[in-house]
Amino acid sequence: MKVLISDNISEKCIDILKSSGLAVDIKVGLKPEELKSCIGEYHGLVIRSATKVTAEIIDAAANLKVIGRAGSGLDNVDRVAATKKGIVVMNTPGGNTITTAEHSIAHIISLARMIPQA
């Protein structure tokens, strides 16, 4: 099975996909028409926020079985079109929980130490 990664993603994710026996292509920064022209050969698509998976792209996805969104939210995927075509759409809603907590603590410390005013 072939998987396309169309956004920047961690090397660990790529390693996991490859070690599972999947053929992985990384094409970051594709324009919508470029994605539409190449998506037909892939069974899986891994995205983040940058890639917009429209109904047109889904229509061109002859072999696509799954769209995986690394992160929370699926507002960049036409889920209705994907569902009609039988494509599973999934995300990782808790994937950024630790990072968000760290960011919040950093802001609290910054305010407590008056760093913005310094």
N, C-alpha and C positions, 0 to 999 in steps of 0.2 A: 504494500500500500504506500502511496505517495502522500506526503504532507507538505504543505506550503506554509512557511512562516513569513508573514508580510510586514511585521513590525519588529522593532528591537525587543529582544527577549533574553533572559539569562541563559548563559551557556549550560547551566545545569538542566534546564528544560530541554534544550537541544540534545544533550547527552542522554537524557532519559528516553526521548523519542527514538533516537538512533539505537540505543541498547535494547529497545523493544522490537527491533527488526524493521522499523519503518524507514523508508527512503525520505530524507528530509531535504528540501530545497529552501534556501533563505533568499528572499527577494524583498528587501526593505525599500520603502519609498515608491512603490508602484503607483502610477496614476490609475484612476478608475478604468480607463479603456485598456491599459496594460493588464490589469488584474482580470478584467472580463475576457481578454483574449487568451490568457493562459490557465484560468481556473478549471477548465474542462478536463484537464489531465490529472487533477488531484482528488484524493478521497477525503482529505482533512485539511482544514485551514485554521491556523493559529494566529490570532490578532491581539492587539491591545487597543488603544484609543484612536490611533491615527487612521487605520483602515476602516472605510465605510463600506459595508456589505449591503448593497442595494438589491432591489428585486431584479434589476437587469443583470447584475453579477450572478445572482442565484440562478436565474434562468439559463445562464451560460454554463453553469456548473453541472455538467452531465454526470459526473461520477461522485460528486461531493456527498459525503455521509454525515460529517460532523464539522461544526464550527466551534472552536474553543476560544473563549475570550479570557486572556490573562488579566484579571482585574474584576472589579465590580461593575455592574451596569451593563446593559445590552442595548443602549440607545443608538449605537452605530451599526446595528444589525437589523435588517428587515425580518423580524421573527415570523410574521404572518406568511411571507413568501417562502421562507425556509420550511415552516411547518407544512405548508401545502405540498411542498416537494419531498417531504419525509426526511428532511435534514435535521439532525439533532443539534440544538444550540445550547451551549453550556458556558458558565463563567465560574470565577473563583471569588465569591463575594467576601470571604473572610481573609483573603490573601494579603491585604494591606493593613490589617488590624494592628500589628505590632508597630509598623512604620508610623501609622497615624498616632498611636499612643506616644511614641518617642518624640514626634513632632510637637504634640501638645505639651509634653513635659519641658521640651526645649523652650517653648514660648513662655511657659510659667516661670522658668528660671530666668529667662531674659527680662521679663517684667519685674520680677522680684529684685534683680540686680540692677535695674534701670539701664539696661544696655541700650535701648533705643535713644535715650536721652544723652548718652555719653558721646 
